[in-house]
Amino acid sequence: MAYNLLKGKKGIVFGALNEQSIAWKVAEKAFEEGAEIVLTNAPIALRMGTINELAEKTNAKVISADATSLEDLENLFKEAMAILGGKVDFVLHSIGMSPNVRKGLDYDALNYSYYHKTLDISAFSLHKVLSTARKMDAINEWGSVVALSYVAAQRTFAGYNDMADAKAILESIARSFGYMYGRSKQIRINTVSQSPTQTTAGSGVSGFDKLEDFSDRMSPLGNATAAECADYCITLFSDLTRKVTMQNLFHDGGFSSMGMSYRAIEQ
Ligand SMILES: NC(=O)c1ccc[n+]([C@@H]2O[C@H](COP(=O)([O-])OP(=O)(O)OC[C@H]3O[C@@H](n4cnc5c(N)ncnc54)[C@H](O)[C@@H]3O)[C@@H](O)[C@H]2O)c1
């Protein structure tokens, strides 16, 4: 059911690779709620994924941008504003990748060049998106930016590896930029800390199936799905949450407040 929560709003959605992607669900819901959107992803993702199907469904243009490249990001905001006919009201940052996780290197034996890449792609890219948008004055006053995080930013999860460091930095960037952008333009910036979700990025983490099962049994409401995460993101883009900023918001069925649950210990 749609509520027209984003009627008249324009946005940029980063990170829809395929139908499983959290960003895919956010794009679908944003469109259902009346928003006009531009989709973007890295050049390789545009070749490997199925984003054009989503573009057709959501009446959106796709612009290629590597989120670690300031030049690509400038071009993205310029083109997006031309397509949408003005500044944007919301941005979804749904980007994560660790070459160390991909190559199966443990946390005590990281490849440092990969480590830099993990941080650049999964965390600094949020800084780059925000600083480009601010320089170009590309986001309307009272706009909203949401980035996706995971509870491994606060607590240790075996196998989450250097992505935990990336998420801790990501959440800190959301706070630091939330202060600056809030003071100057009333733009709010939050991270949503989502349950384990079966996606290309999610299932790359070692032991993912067991983590997902444990997390589901630990959470009183069970794991949150990608579609439920999208619903939450839509509320954060809407005018109903205008004073929520600089927060890391758990969207995890209660997992982050649990210590022990009977369902988790009963195998
Ligand atoms: N799946 C989970 O269990 C889970 C849980 C909590 C948080 N998250 C976070 O949600 C976000 C989205 O991930 P997902 O689970 O939908 O997986 P996904 O693999 O569908 O999305 C990750 C996206 O990042 C994009 N990306 C990678 N490098 C990029 C670059 N250089 N420039 C631009 N885009 C780039 C990929 O192309 C892909 O579209 C990530 O930040 C992830 O860490 C995922």
The ligand as an ORCA input file, in Angstrom:
! r2SCAN-3c Opt
* xyz 0 1
  N      23.169     -7.758      3.086
  C      23.381     -7.601      4.378
  O      23.416     -8.558      5.166
  C      23.586     -6.211      4.917
  C      23.372     -5.963      6.306
  C      23.598     -4.671      6.780
  C      24.046     -3.678      5.907
  N      24.234     -3.967      4.586
  C      24.736     -2.900      3.707
  O      23.757     -2.606      2.742
  C      24.427     -1.985      1.635
  C      23.927     -2.594      0.339
  O      24.346     -3.928      0.219
  P      23.401     -5.115     -0.253
  O      23.322     -6.075      0.876
  O      22.157     -4.588     -0.858
  O      24.308     -5.832     -1.356
  P      24.538     -5.522     -2.929
  O      25.722     -6.344     -3.292
  O      23.293     -5.755     -3.679
  O      24.896     -3.966     -2.958
  C      26.213     -3.457     -2.786
  C      26.372     -2.427     -3.881
  O      27.605     -1.694     -3.757
  C      27.959     -1.353     -5.083
  N      29.331     -0.910     -5.198
  C      30.460     -1.614     -4.931
  N      31.545     -0.877     -5.237
  C      31.102      0.330     -5.693
  C      31.732      1.502     -6.167
  N      33.069      1.608     -6.213
  N      30.963      2.537     -6.573
  C      29.594      2.456     -6.545
  N      28.941      1.367     -6.096
  C      29.690      0.311     -5.681
  C      27.729     -2.674     -5.827
  O      27.768     -2.533     -7.236
  C      26.370     -3.068     -5.288
  O      25.330     -2.528     -6.071
  C      25.923     -2.127      1.887
  O      26.418     -0.950      2.485
  C      25.949     -3.257      2.885
  O      27.148     -3.280      3.649
  C      24.011     -5.200      4.075
*
